[in-house]
Amino acid sequence: MKQFNILAVVPVTRKEVTFRNVDAKDLFHNEHGETYFRYNRLVNWEVITATEIPQEKLDAELAYFTKYGTKGE
């Protein structure tokens, strides 16, 4: 599944926040063609930029965590 690094606007404060490795299923377009990020079931954040993460990078991350695990393991 495609993943993106996104820059979104906080609905209340209008500050910009970066989210990394967001699944494509969590992004959608409204009737005006604007892109939004489903933060949770109640709040959708407006997306400023969405940069697709190359599959090679995702494969490398998976290989690393498969081999070494995470800090909490």
mmJSON file of the N, C-alpha and C atoms, coordinates in Angstrom:
{"data_MODEL":{"atom_site":{
"group_PDB":["ATOM","ATOM","ATOM","ATOM","ATOM","ATOM","ATOM","ATOM","ATOM","ATOM","ATOM","ATOM","ATOM","ATOM","ATOM","ATOM","ATOM","ATOM","ATOM","ATOM","ATOM","ATOM","ATOM","ATOM","ATOM","ATOM","ATOM","ATOM","ATOM","ATOM","ATOM","ATOM","ATOM","ATOM","ATOM","ATOM","ATOM","ATOM","ATOM","ATOM","ATOM","ATOM","ATOM","ATOM","ATOM","ATOM","ATOM","ATOM","ATOM","ATOM","ATOM","ATOM","ATOM","ATOM","ATOM","ATOM","ATOM","ATOM","ATOM","ATOM","ATOM","ATOM","ATOM","ATOM","ATOM","ATOM","ATOM","ATOM","ATOM","ATOM","ATOM","ATOM","ATOM","ATOM","ATOM","ATOM","ATOM","ATOM","ATOM","ATOM","ATOM","ATOM","ATOM","ATOM","ATOM","ATOM","ATOM","ATOM","ATOM","ATOM","ATOM","ATOM","ATOM","ATOM","ATOM","ATOM","ATOM","ATOM","ATOM","ATOM","ATOM","ATOM","ATOM","ATOM","ATOM","ATOM","ATOM","ATOM","ATOM","ATOM","ATOM","ATOM","ATOM","ATOM","ATOM","ATOM","ATOM","ATOM","ATOM","ATOM","ATOM","ATOM","ATOM","ATOM","ATOM","ATOM","ATOM","ATOM","ATOM","ATOM","ATOM","ATOM","ATOM","ATOM","ATOM","ATOM","ATOM","ATOM","ATOM","ATOM","ATOM","ATOM","ATOM","ATOM","ATOM","ATOM","ATOM","ATOM","ATOM","ATOM","ATOM","ATOM","ATOM","ATOM","ATOM","ATOM","ATOM","ATOM","ATOM","ATOM","ATOM","ATOM","ATOM","ATOM","ATOM","ATOM","ATOM","ATOM","ATOM","ATOM","ATOM","ATOM","ATOM","ATOM","ATOM","ATOM","ATOM","ATOM","ATOM","ATOM","ATOM","ATOM","ATOM","ATOM","ATOM","ATOM","ATOM","ATOM","ATOM","ATOM","ATOM","ATOM","ATOM","ATOM","ATOM","ATOM","ATOM","ATOM","ATOM","ATOM","ATOM","ATOM","ATOM","ATOM","ATOM","ATOM","ATOM","ATOM","ATOM","ATOM","ATOM","ATOM","ATOM","ATOM","ATOM","ATOM","ATOM","ATOM","ATOM"],
"id":[1,2,3,4,5,6,7,8,9,10,11,12,13,14,15,16,17,18,19,20,21,22,23,24,25,26,27,28,29,30,31,32,33,34,35,36,37,38,39,40,41,42,43,44,45,46,47,48,49,50,51,52,53,54,55,56,57,58,59,60,61,62,63,64,65,66,67,68,69,70,71,72,73,74,75,76,77,78,79,80,81,82,83,84,85,86,87,88,89,90,91,92,93,94,95,96,97,98,99,100,101,102,103,104,105,106,107,108,109,110,111,112,113,114,115,116,117,118,119,120,121,122,123,124,125,126,127,128,129,130,131,132,133,134,135,136,137,138,139,140,141,142,143,144,145,146,147,148,149,150,151,152,153,154,155,156,157,158,159,160,161,162,163,164,165,166,167,168,169,170,171,172,173,174,175,176,177,178,179,180,181,182,183,184,185,186,187,188,189,190,191,192,193,194,195,196,197,198,199,200,201,202,203,204,205,206,207,208,209,210,211,212,213,214,215,216,217,218,219],
"type_symbol":["N","C","C","N","C","C","N","C","C","N","C","C","N","C","C","N","C","C","N","C","C","N","C","C","N","C","C","N","C","C","N","C","C","N","C","C","N","C","C","N","C","C","N","C","C","N","C","C","N","C","C","N","C","C","N","C","C","N","C","C","N","C","C","N","C","C","N","C","C","N","C","C","N","C","C","N","C","C","N","C","C","N","C","C","N","C","C","N","C","C","N","C","C","N","C","C","N","C","C","N","C","C","N","C","C","N","C","C","N","C","C","N","C","C","N","C","C","N","C","C","N","C","C","N","C","C","N","C","C","N","C","C","N","C","C","N","C","C","N","C","C","N","C","C","N","C","C","N","C","C","N","C","C","N","C","C","N","C","C","N","C","C","N","C","C","N","C","C","N","C","C","N","C","C","N","C","C","N","C","C","N","C","C","N","C","C","N","C","C","N","C","C","N","C","C","N","C","C","N","C","C","N","C","C","N","C","C","N","C","C","N","C","C","N","C","C","N","C","C"],
"label_atom_id":["N","CA","C","N","CA","C","N","CA","C","N","CA","C","N","CA","C","N","CA","C","N","CA","C","N","CA","C","N","CA","C","N","CA","C","N","CA","C","N","CA","C","N","CA","C","N","CA","C","N","CA","C","N","CA","C","N","CA","C","N","CA","C","N","CA","C","N","CA","C","N","CA","C","N","CA","C","N","CA","C","N","CA","C","N","CA","C","N","CA","C","N","CA","C","N","CA","C","N","CA","C","N","CA","C","N","CA","C","N","CA","C","N","CA","C","N","CA","C","N","CA","C","N","CA","C","N","CA","C","N","CA","C","N","CA","C","N","CA","C","N","CA","C","N","CA","C","N","CA","C","N","CA","C","N","CA","C","N","CA","C","N","CA","C","N","CA","C","N","CA","C","N","CA","C","N","CA","C","N","CA","C","N","CA","C","N","CA","C","N","CA","C","N","CA","C","N","CA","C","N","CA","C","N","CA","C","N","CA","C","N","CA","C","N","CA","C","N","CA","C","N","CA","C","N","CA","C","N","CA","C","N","CA","C","N","CA","C","N","CA","C","N","CA","C","N","CA","C","N","CA","C","N","CA","C"],
"label_alt_id":[null,null,null,null,null,null,null,null,null,null,null,null,null,null,null,null,null,null,null,null,null,null,null,null,null,null,null,null,null,null,null,null,null,null,null,null,null,null,null,null,null,null,null,null,null,null,null,null,null,null,null,null,null,null,null,null,null,null,null,null,null,null,null,null,null,null,null,null,null,null,null,null,null,null,null,null,null,null,null,null,null,null,null,null,null,null,null,null,null,null,null,null,null,null,null,null,null,null,null,null,null,null,null,null,null,null,null,null,null,null,null,null,null,null,null,null,null,null,null,null,null,null,null,null,null,null,null,null,null,null,null,null,null,null,null,null,null,null,null,null,null,null,null,null,null,null,null,null,null,null,null,null,null,null,null,null,null,null,null,null,null,null,null,null,null,null,null,null,null,null,null,null,null,null,null,null,null,null,null,null,null,null,null,null,null,null,null,null,null,null,null,null,null,null,null,null,null,null,null,null,null,null,null,null,null,null,null,null,null,null,null,null,null,null,null,null,null,null,null],
"label_comp_id":["MET","MET","MET","LYS","LYS","LYS","GLN","GLN","GLN","PHE","PHE","PHE","ASN","ASN","ASN","ILE","ILE","ILE","LEU","LEU","LEU","ALA","ALA","ALA","VAL","VAL","VAL","VAL","VAL","VAL","PRO","PRO","PRO","VAL","VAL","VAL","THR","THR","THR","ARG","ARG","ARG","LYS","LYS","LYS","GLU","GLU","GLU","VAL","VAL","VAL","THR","THR","THR","PHE","PHE","PHE","ARG","ARG","ARG","ASN","ASN","ASN","VAL","VAL","VAL","ASP","ASP","ASP","ALA","ALA","ALA","LYS","LYS","LYS","ASP","ASP","ASP","LEU","LEU","LEU","PHE","PHE","PHE","HIS","HIS","HIS","ASN","ASN","ASN","GLU","GLU","GLU","HIS","HIS","HIS","GLY","GLY","GLY","GLU","GLU","GLU","THR","THR","THR","TYR","TYR","TYR","PHE","PHE","PHE","ARG","ARG","ARG","TYR","TYR","TYR","ASN","ASN","ASN","ARG","ARG","ARG","LEU","LEU","LEU","VAL","VAL","VAL","ASN","ASN","ASN","TRP","TRP","TRP","GLU","GLU","GLU","VAL","VAL","VAL","ILE","ILE","ILE","THR","THR","THR","ALA","ALA","ALA","THR","THR","THR","GLU","GLU","GLU","ILE","ILE","ILE","PRO","PRO","PRO","GLN","GLN","GLN","GLU","GLU","GLU","LYS","LYS","LYS","LEU","LEU","LEU","ASP","ASP","ASP","ALA","ALA","ALA","GLU","GLU","GLU","LEU","LEU","LEU","ALA","ALA","ALA","TYR","TYR","TYR","PHE","PHE","PHE","THR","THR","THR","LYS","LYS","LYS","TYR","TYR","TYR","GLY","GLY","GLY","THR","THR","THR","LYS","LYS","LYS","GLY","GLY","GLY","GLU","GLU","GLU"],
"label_asym_id":["A","A","A","A","A","A","A","A","A","A","A","A","A","A","A","A","A","A","A","A","A","A","A","A","A","A","A","A","A","A","A","A","A","A","A","A","A","A","A","A","A","A","A","A","A","A","A","A","A","A","A","A","A","A","A","A","A","A","A","A","A","A","A","A","A","A","A","A","A","A","A","A","A","A","A","A","A","A","A","A","A","A","A","A","A","A","A","A","A","A","A","A","A","A","A","A","A","A","A","A","A","A","A","A","A","A","A","A","A","A","A","A","A","A","A","A","A","A","A","A","A","A","A","A","A","A","A","A","A","A","A","A","A","A","A","A","A","A","A","A","A","A","A","A","A","A","A","A","A","A","A","A","A","A","A","A","A","A","A","A","A","A","A","A","A","A","A","A","A","A","A","A","A","A","A","A","A","A","A","A","A","A","A","A","A","A","A","A","A","A","A","A","A","A","A","A","A","A","A","A","A","A","A","A","A","A","A","A","A","A","A","A","A","A","A","A","A","A","A"],
"label_entity_id":["1","1","1","1","1","1","1","1","1","1","1","1","1","1","1","1","1","1","1","1","1","1","1","1","1","1","1","1","1","1","1","1","1","1","1","1","1","1","1","1","1","1","1","1","1","1","1","1","1","1","1","1","1","1","1","1","1","1","1","1","1","1","1","1","1","1","1","1","1","1","1","1","1","1","1","1","1","1","1","1","1","1","1","1","1","1","1","1","1","1","1","1","1","1","1","1","1","1","1","1","1","1","1","1","1","1","1","1","1","1","1","1","1","1","1","1","1","1","1","1","1","1","1","1","1","1","1","1","1","1","1","1","1","1","1","1","1","1","1","1","1","1","1","1","1","1","1","1","1","1","1","1","1","1","1","1","1","1","1","1","1","1","1","1","1","1","1","1","1","1","1","1","1","1","1","1","1","1","1","1","1","1","1","1","1","1","1","1","1","1","1","1","1","1","1","1","1","1","1","1","1","1","1","1","1","1","1","1","1","1","1","1","1","1","1","1","1","1","1"],
"label_seq_id":[1,1,1,2,2,2,3,3,3,4,4,4,5,5,5,6,6,6,7,7,7,8,8,8,9,9,9,10,10,10,11,11,11,12,12,12,13,13,13,14,14,14,15,15,15,16,16,16,17,17,17,18,18,18,19,19,19,20,20,20,21,21,21,22,22,22,23,23,23,24,24,24,25,25,25,26,26,26,27,27,27,28,28,28,29,29,29,30,30,30,31,31,31,32,32,32,33,33,33,34,34,34,35,35,35,36,36,36,37,37,37,38,38,38,39,39,39,40,40,40,41,41,41,42,42,42,43,43,43,44,44,44,45,45,45,46,46,46,47,47,47,48,48,48,49,49,49,50,50,50,51,51,51,52,52,52,53,53,53,54,54,54,55,55,55,56,56,56,57,57,57,58,58,58,59,59,59,60,60,60,61,61,61,62,62,62,63,63,63,64,64,64,65,65,65,66,66,66,67,67,67,68,68,68,69,69,69,70,70,70,71,71,71,72,72,72,73,73,73],
"pdbx_PDB_ins_code":[null,null,null,null,null,null,null,null,null,null,null,null,null,null,null,null,null,null,null,null,null,null,null,null,null,null,null,null,null,null,null,null,null,null,null,null,null,null,null,null,null,null,null,null,null,null,null,null,null,null,null,null,null,null,null,null,null,null,null,null,null,null,null,null,null,null,null,null,null,null,null,null,null,null,null,null,null,null,null,null,null,null,null,null,null,null,null,null,null,null,null,null,null,null,null,null,null,null,null,null,null,null,null,null,null,null,null,null,null,null,null,null,null,null,null,null,null,null,null,null,null,null,null,null,null,null,null,null,null,null,null,null,null,null,null,null,null,null,null,null,null,null,null,null,null,null,null,null,null,null,null,null,null,null,null,null,null,null,null,null,null,null,null,null,null,null,null,null,null,null,null,null,null,null,null,null,null,null,null,null,null,null,null,null,null,null,null,null,null,null,null,null,null,null,null,null,null,null,null,null,null,null,null,null,null,null,null,null,null,null,null,null,null,null,null,null,null,null,null],
"Cartn_x":[0.839,0.0,0.891,0.476,1.247,1.181,2.299,2.36,2.899,2.51,2.865,3.366,4.253,4.58,3.716,2.929,2.018,2.26,1.928,1.906,0.448,-0.116,-1.536,-1.735,-2.949,-3.296,-4.178,-3.784,-4.597,-5.902,-7.055,-8.325,-8.583,-8.186,-8.499,-7.501,-6.208,-5.186,-4.654,-4.922,-4.452,-2.928,-2.265,-0.821,-0.554,0.642,1.017,1.74,1.378,1.95,2.329,3.472,3.921,3.576,3.033,2.76,3.574,4.21,5.038,4.385,4.605,4.129,2.608,1.871,0.412,-0.059,-0.912,-1.45,-2.353,-2.359,-3.185,-4.67,-5.075,-6.484,-6.961,-6.03,-6.386,-6.482,-6.257,-6.376,-7.6,-8.31,-9.476,-9.666,-10.46,-10.774,-12.231,-12.504,-13.887,-14.483,-15.693,-16.388,-15.73,-14.853,-14.153,-12.76,-12.376,-11.079,-9.953,-10.279,-9.266,-8.955,-7.692,-7.276,-7.325,-7.843,-7.945,-7.349,-6.898,-6.322,-7.293,-7.693,-8.571,-7.726,-7.72,-6.935,-7.563,-8.849,-9.624,-11.042,-11.965,-13.327,-14.047,-13.624,-14.346,-13.701,-12.381,-11.659,-10.91,-11.077,-10.332,-9.474,-8.197,-7.256,-7.005,-6.982,-6.687,-5.203,-4.926,-3.554,-3.005,-1.799,-1.12,-0.278,0.56,1.37,1.347,1.414,1.51,2.608,3.662,4.796,4.827,4.739,4.749,6.125,6.148,7.397,7.731,8.944,9.311,9.246,8.84,8.725,10.061,11.166,12.489,12.751,12.35,12.542,11.671,10.433,9.548,10.099,10.634,11.225,12.455,13.27,14.468,14.087,13.06,12.606,12.09,11.325,10.796,11.926,12.916,14.053,14.814,15.008,15.705,14.96,13.66,12.896,12.705,12.682,12.607,13.892,15.028,16.318,16.619,16.418,16.846,15.707,14.484,13.355,13.283,12.613,12.499,13.095,13.238,13.853,13.072,11.753,10.912,10.869,11.477,11.41,12.507],
"Cartn_y":[-1.176,0.0,1.25,2.228,3.47,4.196,4.862,5.683,7.058,8.045,9.427,10.106,11.093,12.063,13.271,13.726,14.83,15.999,17.174,18.401,18.819,18.871,19.163,20.334,20.893,22.043,21.572,21.937,21.616,22.399,21.73,22.425,23.572,23.443,24.461,25.61,25.297,26.341,26.843,26.1,26.434,26.354,25.635,25.414,24.231,24.209,23.127,22.028,20.773,19.613,18.59,17.916,16.883,15.51,14.657,13.26,12.408,11.372,10.5,9.128,8.523,7.171,7.035,7.933,7.888,6.999,6.027,5.15,5.921,5.494,6.136,6.054,5.014,4.855,5.948,6.636,7.696,9.069,9.151,10.402,10.326,11.435,11.464,12.872,12.986,14.273,14.611,15.881,16.306,16.68,17.19,17.514,18.661,19.426,20.538,20.136,18.874,18.392,18.634,19.13,19.355,18.026,17.827,16.595,16.759,15.733,15.728,14.446,14.52,13.392,13.01,11.732,11.236,11.01,11.993,11.892,10.878,10.959,9.972,9.987,9.321,9.24,10.578,11.501,12.756,13.952,13.913,15.088,14.757,15.611,15.511,16.759,16.561,17.668,17.98,19.248,19.661,19.442,18.829,18.518,19.647,20.109,21.123,20.428,19.481,18.702,17.236,16.376,14.928,14.411,13.876,13.365,11.85,11.163,9.706,9.191,8.172,7.546,6.451,6.46,5.434,4.026,3.059,1.68,1.133,1.567,1.103,1.476,2.669,3.12,2.301,2.033,1.226,-0.189,-0.756,-2.096,-2.117,-1.068,-0.989,-0.881,-0.09,0.025,-1.322,-2.017,-3.32,-4.318,-4.323,-5.235,-4.926,-3.653,-3.268,-3.757,-3.466,-3.838,-5.347,-6.037,-7.496,-8.079,-7.491,-7.995,-7.592,-6.313,-5.796,-5.565,-5.569,-5.294,-3.826,-3.525,-2.149,-2.053,-0.859,-0.638,-1.34,-1.41,-1.975,-3.495,-4.156,-5.622,-6.267],
"Cartn_z":[0.0,0.0,0.0,-0.741,-0.8,0.534,0.869,2.066,1.691,2.49,2.217,3.479,3.288,4.324,4.004,4.976,4.688,5.63,5.135,5.92,5.973,7.174,7.334,8.287,8.252,9.084,10.232,11.471,12.646,12.534,12.606,12.413,13.392,14.639,15.65,15.635,15.652,15.788,14.461,13.364,12.015,11.892,12.803,12.709,11.786,11.203,10.3,11.075,10.762,11.441,10.376,10.579,9.656,10.206,9.353,9.683,8.728,9.243,8.418,8.278,7.128,6.827,7.003,6.368,6.39,5.244,5.544,4.51,3.558,2.301,1.285,1.641,2.362,2.725,3.69,4.349,5.288,4.632,3.328,2.587,1.687,1.571,0.684,0.136,-0.928,-1.544,-1.254,-0.977,-0.793,-2.148,-2.136,-3.382,-4.156,-3.515,-4.165,-4.65,-4.45,-4.891,-3.9,-2.716,-1.686,-0.992,-0.624,0.022,1.538,2.206,3.663,4.219,5.474,6.202,7.307,7.331,8.396,9.639,10.524,11.755,12.704,12.856,13.603,13.045,13.696,13.146,13.168,14.014,14.182,13.494,13.306,12.812,11.52,10.521,9.267,9.131,8.781,8.672,7.211,6.857,5.485,5.187,4.039,3.64,2.771,3.116,2.312,1.247,1.676,0.729,1.138,0.134,0.358,-0.561,0.026,-0.733,-0.598,-1.731,-1.702,-1.302,-0.457,-0.025,-1.036,-1.596,-2.579,-1.978,-2.794,-2.338,-1.844,-2.443,-2.014,-0.553,-0.15,1.233,2.182,1.793,2.63,2.791,1.686,1.749,2.657,2.59,3.435,4.912,5.232,6.62,7.127,6.308,6.697,6.935,6.061,6.223,7.514,7.813,9.037,10.278,10.347,11.537,11.633,10.509,10.538,11.117,10.756,11.22,12.657,12.994,14.286,15.28,14.828,15.72,16.065,17.161,17.632,19.03,19.527,20.823,21.944,21.8,22.856,22.883,21.918,21.872,22.691],
"occupancy":[1.0,1.0,1.0,1.0,1.0,1.0,1.0,1.0,1.0,1.0,1.0,1.0,1.0,1.0,1.0,1.0,1.0,1.0,1.0,1.0,1.0,1.0,1.0,1.0,1.0,1.0,1.0,1.0,1.0,1.0,1.0,1.0,1.0,1.0,1.0,1.0,1.0,1.0,1.0,1.0,1.0,1.0,1.0,1.0,1.0,1.0,1.0,1.0,1.0,1.0,1.0,1.0,1.0,1.0,1.0,1.0,1.0,1.0,1.0,1.0,1.0,1.0,1.0,1.0,1.0,1.0,1.0,1.0,1.0,1.0,1.0,1.0,1.0,1.0,1.0,1.0,1.0,1.0,1.0,1.0,1.0,1.0,1.0,1.0,1.0,1.0,1.0,1.0,1.0,1.0,1.0,1.0,1.0,1.0,1.0,1.0,1.0,1.0,1.0,1.0,1.0,1.0,1.0,1.0,1.0,1.0,1.0,1.0,1.0,1.0,1.0,1.0,1.0,1.0,1.0,1.0,1.0,1.0,1.0,1.0,1.0,1.0,1.0,1.0,1.0,1.0,1.0,1.0,1.0,1.0,1.0,1.0,1.0,1.0,1.0,1.0,1.0,1.0,1.0,1.0,1.0,1.0,1.0,1.0,1.0,1.0,1.0,1.0,1.0,1.0,1.0,1.0,1.0,1.0,1.0,1.0,1.0,1.0,1.0,1.0,1.0,1.0,1.0,1.0,1.0,1.0,1.0,1.0,1.0,1.0,1.0,1.0,1.0,1.0,1.0,1.0,1.0,1.0,1.0,1.0,1.0,1.0,1.0,1.0,1.0,1.0,1.0,1.0,1.0,1.0,1.0,1.0,1.0,1.0,1.0,1.0,1.0,1.0,1.0,1.0,1.0,1.0,1.0,1.0,1.0,1.0,1.0,1.0,1.0,1.0,1.0,1.0,1.0,1.0,1.0,1.0,1.0,1.0,1.0],
"B_iso_or_equiv":[0.0,0.0,0.0,0.0,0.0,0.0,0.0,0.0,0.0,0.0,0.0,0.0,0.0,0.0,0.0,0.0,0.0,0.0,0.0,0.0,0.0,0.0,0.0,0.0,0.0,0.0,0.0,0.0,0.0,0.0,0.0,0.0,0.0,0.0,0.0,0.0,0.0,0.0,0.0,0.0,0.0,0.0,0.0,0.0,0.0,0.0,0.0,0.0,0.0,0.0,0.0,0.0,0.0,0.0,0.0,0.0,0.0,0.0,0.0,0.0,0.0,0.0,0.0,0.0,0.0,0.0,0.0,0.0,0.0,0.0,0.0,0.0,0.0,0.0,0.0,0.0,0.0,0.0,0.0,0.0,0.0,0.0,0.0,0.0,0.0,0.0,0.0,0.0,0.0,0.0,0.0,0.0,0.0,0.0,0.0,0.0,0.0,0.0,0.0,0.0,0.0,0.0,0.0,0.0,0.0,0.0,0.0,0.0,0.0,0.0,0.0,0.0,0.0,0.0,0.0,0.0,0.0,0.0,0.0,0.0,0.0,0.0,0.0,0.0,0.0,0.0,0.0,0.0,0.0,0.0,0.0,0.0,0.0,0.0,0.0,0.0,0.0,0.0,0.0,0.0,0.0,0.0,0.0,0.0,0.0,0.0,0.0,0.0,0.0,0.0,0.0,0.0,0.0,0.0,0.0,0.0,0.0,0.0,0.0,0.0,0.0,0.0,0.0,0.0,0.0,0.0,0.0,0.0,0.0,0.0,0.0,0.0,0.0,0.0,0.0,0.0,0.0,0.0,0.0,0.0,0.0,0.0,0.0,0.0,0.0,0.0,0.0,0.0,0.0,0.0,0.0,0.0,0.0,0.0,0.0,0.0,0.0,0.0,0.0,0.0,0.0,0.0,0.0,0.0,0.0,0.0,0.0,0.0,0.0,0.0,0.0,0.0,0.0,0.0,0.0,0.0,0.0,0.0,0.0],
"pdbx_formal_charge":[null,null,null,null,null,null,null,null,null,null,null,null,null,null,null,null,null,null,null,null,null,null,null,null,null,null,null,null,null,null,null,null,null,null,null,null,null,null,null,null,null,null,null,null,null,null,null,null,null,null,null,null,null,null,null,null,null,null,null,null,null,null,null,null,null,null,null,null,null,null,null,null,null,null,null,null,null,null,null,null,null,null,null,null,null,null,null,null,null,null,null,null,null,null,null,null,null,null,null,null,null,null,null,null,null,null,null,null,null,null,null,null,null,null,null,null,null,null,null,null,null,null,null,null,null,null,null,null,null,null,null,null,null,null,null,null,null,null,null,null,null,null,null,null,null,null,null,null,null,null,null,null,null,null,null,null,null,null,null,null,null,null,null,null,null,null,null,null,null,null,null,null,null,null,null,null,null,null,null,null,null,null,null,null,null,null,null,null,null,null,null,null,null,null,null,null,null,null,null,null,null,null,null,null,null,null,null,null,null,null,null,null,null,null,null,null,null,null,null],
"auth_seq_id":[1,1,1,2,2,2,3,3,3,4,4,4,5,5,5,6,6,6,7,7,7,8,8,8,9,9,9,10,10,10,11,11,11,12,12,12,13,13,13,14,14,14,15,15,15,16,16,16,17,17,17,18,18,18,19,19,19,20,20,20,21,21,21,22,22,22,23,23,23,24,24,24,25,25,25,26,26,26,27,27,27,28,28,28,29,29,29,30,30,30,31,31,31,32,32,32,33,33,33,34,34,34,35,35,35,36,36,36,37,37,37,38,38,38,39,39,39,40,40,40,41,41,41,42,42,42,43,43,43,44,44,44,45,45,45,46,46,46,47,47,47,48,48,48,49,49,49,50,50,50,51,51,51,52,52,52,53,53,53,54,54,54,55,55,55,56,56,56,57,57,57,58,58,58,59,59,59,60,60,60,61,61,61,62,62,62,63,63,63,64,64,64,65,65,65,66,66,66,67,67,67,68,68,68,69,69,69,70,70,70,71,71,71,72,72,72,73,73,73],
"auth_comp_id":["MET","MET","MET","LYS","LYS","LYS","GLN","GLN","GLN","PHE","PHE","PHE","ASN","ASN","ASN","ILE","ILE","ILE","LEU","LEU","LEU","ALA","ALA","ALA","VAL","VAL","VAL","VAL","VAL","VAL","PRO","PRO","PRO","VAL","VAL","VAL","THR","THR","THR","ARG","ARG","ARG","LYS","LYS","LYS","GLU","GLU","GLU","VAL","VAL","VAL","THR","THR","THR","PHE","PHE","PHE","ARG","ARG","ARG","ASN","ASN","ASN","VAL","VAL","VAL","ASP","ASP","ASP","ALA","ALA","ALA","LYS","LYS","LYS","ASP","ASP","ASP","LEU","LEU","LEU","PHE","PHE","PHE","HIS","HIS","HIS","ASN","ASN","ASN","GLU","GLU","GLU","HIS","HIS","HIS","GLY","GLY","GLY","GLU","GLU","GLU","THR","THR","THR","TYR","TYR","TYR","PHE","PHE","PHE","ARG","ARG","ARG","TYR","TYR","TYR","ASN","ASN","ASN","ARG","ARG","ARG","LEU","LEU","LEU","VAL","VAL","VAL","ASN","ASN","ASN","TRP","TRP","TRP","GLU","GLU","GLU","VAL","VAL","VAL","ILE","ILE","ILE","THR","THR","THR","ALA","ALA","ALA","THR","THR","THR","GLU","GLU","GLU","ILE","ILE","ILE","PRO","PRO","PRO","GLN","GLN","GLN","GLU","GLU","GLU","LYS","LYS","LYS","LEU","LEU","LEU","ASP","ASP","ASP","ALA","ALA","ALA","GLU","GLU","GLU","LEU","LEU","LEU","ALA","ALA","ALA","TYR","TYR","TYR","PHE","PHE","PHE","THR","THR","THR","LYS","LYS","LYS","TYR","TYR","TYR","GLY","GLY","GLY","THR","THR","THR","LYS","LYS","LYS","GLY","GLY","GLY","GLU","GLU","GLU"],
"auth_asym_id":["A","A","A","A","A","A","A","A","A","A","A","A","A","A","A","A","A","A","A","A","A","A","A","A","A","A","A","A","A","A","A","A","A","A","A","A","A","A","A","A","A","A","A","A","A","A","A","A","A","A","A","A","A","A","A","A","A","A","A","A","A","A","A","A","A","A","A","A","A","A","A","A","A","A","A","A","A","A","A","A","A","A","A","A","A","A","A","A","A","A","A","A","A","A","A","A","A","A","A","A","A","A","A","A","A","A","A","A","A","A","A","A","A","A","A","A","A","A","A","A","A","A","A","A","A","A","A","A","A","A","A","A","A","A","A","A","A","A","A","A","A","A","A","A","A","A","A","A","A","A","A","A","A","A","A","A","A","A","A","A","A","A","A","A","A","A","A","A","A","A","A","A","A","A","A","A","A","A","A","A","A","A","A","A","A","A","A","A","A","A","A","A","A","A","A","A","A","A","A","A","A","A","A","A","A","A","A","A","A","A","A","A","A","A","A","A","A","A","A"],
"auth_atom_id":["N","CA","C","N","CA","C","N","CA","C","N","CA","C","N","CA","C","N","CA","C","N","CA","C","N","CA","C","N","CA","C","N","CA","C","N","CA","C","N","CA","C","N","CA","C","N","CA","C","N","CA","C","N","CA","C","N","CA","C","N","CA","C","N","CA","C","N","CA","C","N","CA","C","N","CA","C","N","CA","C","N","CA","C","N","CA","C","N","CA","C","N","CA","C","N","CA","C","N","CA","C","N","CA","C","N","CA","C","N","CA","C","N","CA","C","N","CA","C","N","CA","C","N","CA","C","N","CA","C","N","CA","C","N","CA","C","N","CA","C","N","CA","C","N","CA","C","N","CA","C","N","CA","C","N","CA","C","N","CA","C","N","CA","C","N","CA","C","N","CA","C","N","CA","C","N","CA","C","N","CA","C","N","CA","C","N","CA","C","N","CA","C","N","CA","C","N","CA","C","N","CA","C","N","CA","C","N","CA","C","N","CA","C","N","CA","C","N","CA","C","N","CA","C","N","CA","C","N","CA","C","N","CA","C","N","CA","C","N","CA","C","N","CA","C","N","CA","C","N","CA","C","N","CA","C"],
"pdbx_PDB_model_num":[1,1,1,1,1,1,1,1,1,1,1,1,1,1,1,1,1,1,1,1,1,1,1,1,1,1,1,1,1,1,1,1,1,1,1,1,1,1,1,1,1,1,1,1,1,1,1,1,1,1,1,1,1,1,1,1,1,1,1,1,1,1,1,1,1,1,1,1,1,1,1,1,1,1,1,1,1,1,1,1,1,1,1,1,1,1,1,1,1,1,1,1,1,1,1,1,1,1,1,1,1,1,1,1,1,1,1,1,1,1,1,1,1,1,1,1,1,1,1,1,1,1,1,1,1,1,1,1,1,1,1,1,1,1,1,1,1,1,1,1,1,1,1,1,1,1,1,1,1,1,1,1,1,1,1,1,1,1,1,1,1,1,1,1,1,1,1,1,1,1,1,1,1,1,1,1,1,1,1,1,1,1,1,1,1,1,1,1,1,1,1,1,1,1,1,1,1,1,1,1,1,1,1,1,1,1,1,1,1,1,1,1,1,1,1,1,1,1,1]
}}}
